[in-house]
Amino acid sequence: MSKRVSFQHSRRPSLSRVRGAVVAAGLGTSMVLGAGAAFAAGTTGAPDLNLADLTGATAAESVAEQAAVQGKVAAEKAAVAKKAAKKAAAAKKAALKKAHGWSTPVDRYELSASFGNDGSRWAHKHSGQDFAVPVGTEVEAAHGGTVVKAGPNGGGDGPAYGNAVVIRHANGTYSQYAHLSKIEVRVGEAVKTGERIALSGNTGNSSGPHLHFEIRHSADYGSAVNPVGFLHKKGVRV
């Protein structure tokens, strides 16, 4: 009798411990799951971690980067195209000069005073063709030849011309370039058609920046002919 009672008493504490462990485990699981749910809920609700916002920002950055790359590529292509067009224009110009042997002394210009015009600026009728261009425009030899005059005082033709250059050509014709701001050739130097010889200016008897251009039968003043008509006969459009 005493042994049975002792046995029954010894089983009760074991059952209690098992039940306690199960309850504790259940509570622990609930607490862990609850904390995870709360953390998840808090994370989802935080405005700075919103998935839609992050996705939108990433997409905007991607679009901006693509636009920047495309803009850079377009700029590079435009630069290449501009360089190619400039090269093609130079080649065309060189081909025309080679074909005709003569060219205009400046590339871009407006015609102003023409040959034979009357005016208070000239003692006699205008002896050349004026090309209105900004100061510093490149002046090129209209034809190949040898420089026979170069300097101030019209290269010897008088102060009205300012800084001037005169070139003798193989056919016995001379070309003159006046009112220059800078002379880049010297007497005795051989030049080719289209070669840069000076920069345009406003020196001498000049009412504004331009290049005064003459075609002569001699190196000196007084033997000029109509330069536009002369160039037209050479196949050069002015």
Secondary structure, DSSP 8 states (H G I E B T S, - for coil): -HHHHHHHHHHHHHHHHHHHHHHHHHHHHHHHHHHHHHHHHHHHH-GGG-HHHHHHHHHHHHHHHHHHHHHHHHHHHHHHHHHHHHHHHHHHHHHHHHHHS---SSSS-EE-S-TT---TT-SSS--SEEEE--TT-EEE-SS-EEEEEEESGGGGT-GGG-EEEEEEETTS-EEEEEEEEEE---TT-EE-TT-EEEEEB--SS-SSSBEEEEEESSSSTT-EE-HHHHHHHTT---
